């Protein structure tokens, strides 16, 4: 008796999976840098615990969705990632810098520290990974594969 192997995910879906994971990793790294900076500036770890817990739950849940469901072609995971990270995720990544520019309006007040460059680089990686993963998630080959599952 012959068995039918499940269809292999197209390259677009495999790249989307990798980029969603890069986005989560960049978010975790940015959180670590921001917490370390806040702690160095005198914030107590107990005051940061709530923020750390919320982010840990969110990033952990996203990792599970990407690794266990999206990677395997489970339809709802595609809609969840595209809808949630494509809207709320992007908004959260760009709202802080936009608000800062509106509030300060002068780029000469930027603190050009190592911390600033690290966070800016991580934010750029995070945003680029999300937008590229979103485009690949919505790609016709990815969509076709998800609908075959």
C-alpha positions as CSV (number, residue, x, y, z in Angstrom):
1,X,0.0,0.0,0.0
2,X,1.4,3.4,-1.0
3,X,1.4,6.3,1.4
4,X,1.0,9.8,0.3
5,X,3.6,12.2,1.7
6,X,2.3,15.6,2.8
7,X,3.1,18.4,0.4
8,X,6.3,20.1,1.3
9,X,5.9,23.8,2.2
10,X,6.9,26.1,-0.7
11,X,9.9,28.3,-0.3
12,X,7.8,31.3,0.4
13,X,6.2,29.6,3.5
14,X,9.6,28.3,4.7
15,X,11.1,31.8,4.4
16,X,8.0,33.3,6.1
17,X,8.5,30.9,9.0
18,X,12.1,31.8,9.4
19,X,11.4,35.5,9.2
20,X,8.6,35.3,11.8
21,X,11.1,33.6,14.1
22,X,13.7,36.3,13.4
23,X,11.1,38.9,14.3
24,X,10.3,37.2,17.6
25,X,14.1,36.9,18.3
26,X,14.6,40.6,17.6
27,X,11.8,41.4,19.9
28,X,13.3,39.4,22.7
29,X,16.7,40.9,22.1
30,X,15.3,44.4,22.1
31,X,13.4,43.7,25.4
32,X,16.7,42.5,27.0
33,X,18.5,45.6,25.9
34,X,15.8,47.9,27.1
35,X,15.4,46.2,30.4
36,X,19.2,46.3,31.0
37,X,19.2,50.0,30.1
38,X,16.3,50.7,32.4
39,X,17.9,48.8,35.2
40,X,21.2,50.6,34.6
41,X,19.2,53.9,34.8
42,X,18.0,53.0,38.3
43,X,14.7,51.2,37.6
44,X,14.2,48.3,40.0
45,X,13.8,44.8,38.6
46,X,10.5,44.5,40.6
47,X,9.1,47.6,38.6
48,X,10.2,45.9,35.4
49,X,8.8,42.5,36.2
50,X,5.4,43.1,34.9
51,X,6.6,44.3,31.5
52,X,9.0,41.4,31.3
53,X,6.3,38.9,32.2
54,X,3.9,40.3,29.6
55,X,6.5,40.2,26.8
56,X,7.7,36.7,27.8
57,X,4.1,35.4,27.5
58,X,3.5,37.2,24.1
59,X,6.8,36.1,22.6
60,X,6.5,32.6,23.9
61,X,3.0,32.2,22.5
62,X,4.1,33.6,19.2
63,X,7.0,31.2,19.0
64,X,4.6,28.3,19.7
65,X,2.2,29.5,17.0
66,X,5.0,29.9,14.5
67,X,6.8,26.7,15.2
68,X,3.9,24.3,15.9
69,X,1.2,25.6,13.7
70,X,2.4,28.0,11.0
71,X,5.4,25.8,10.0
72,X,2.9,22.9,9.5
73,X,0.4,24.9,7.5
74,X,-2.4,25.2,10.0
75,X,-4.7,27.8,8.4
76,X,-5.7,29.8,11.4
77,X,-2.1,30.5,12.3
78,X,-1.5,32.2,9.0
79,X,-4.5,34.6,9.7
80,X,-3.4,35.1,13.3
81,X,0.1,36.1,12.4
82,X,-0.8,38.2,9.4
83,X,-3.6,39.9,11.3
84,X,-2.0,40.4,14.7
85,X,1.6,41.0,13.8
86,X,0.8,42.7,10.5
87,X,-1.3,45.3,12.3
88,X,-0.7,45.5,16.1
89,X,2.9,44.4,15.7
90,X,3.8,46.9,13.1
91,X,1.9,49.7,14.9
92,X,3.8,48.9,18.2
93,X,7.2,49.0,16.3
94,X,6.6,52.4,14.6
95,X,4.4,54.2,17.2
96,X,7.2,54.9,19.7
97,X,9.7,56.4,17.2
98,X,6.9,58.4,15.5
99,X,5.6,59.7,18.9
100,X,9.2,60.7,19.8
101,X,9.7,62.7,16.6
102,X,6.3,64.4,17.0
103,X,7.1,65.3,20.7
104,X,10.7,66.3,20.2
105,X,10.8,67.3,16.5
106,X,14.5,67.8,16.6
107,X,16.9,64.9,15.7
108,X,19.8,66.8,17.3
109,X,18.4,65.7,20.8
110,X,19.0,62.0,20.0
111,X,21.3,60.3,22.5
112,X,23.7,58.7,20.0
113,X,24.8,56.0,22.5
114,X,25.6,52.3,21.9
115,X,22.3,51.5,23.5
116,X,20.5,53.8,21.0
117,X,22.2,52.2,18.0
118,X,21.6,48.7,19.4
119,X,17.9,49.3,19.9
120,X,17.6,51.0,16.6
121,X,19.3,48.1,14.8
122,X,17.1,45.6,16.6
123,X,14.0,47.6,15.8
124,X,15.0,47.8,12.1
125,X,15.6,44.0,12.0
126,X,12.4,43.4,13.8
127,X,10.3,45.6,11.5
128,X,12.0,44.4,8.3
129,X,11.5,40.7,9.3
130,X,7.8,41.3,10.1
131,X,7.0,43.2,6.9
132,X,8.9,40.6,4.8
133,X,7.3,37.7,6.6
134,X,3.9,39.3,6.1
135,X,4.5,39.7,2.4
136,X,5.6,36.0,2.1
137,X,2.7,34.9,4.3
138,X,0.3,36.5,1.9
139,X,2.1,35.3,-1.2
140,X,0.0,33.2,-3.6
141,X,2.2,30.1,-3.2
142,X,2.0,30.3,0.6
143,X,-1.7,30.8,0.4
144,X,-2.2,27.8,-1.9
145,X,-0.1,25.6,0.4
146,X,-2.2,26.6,3.4
147,X,-5.4,25.9,1.6
148,X,-4.2,22.4,0.6
149,X,-3.7,21.5,4.3
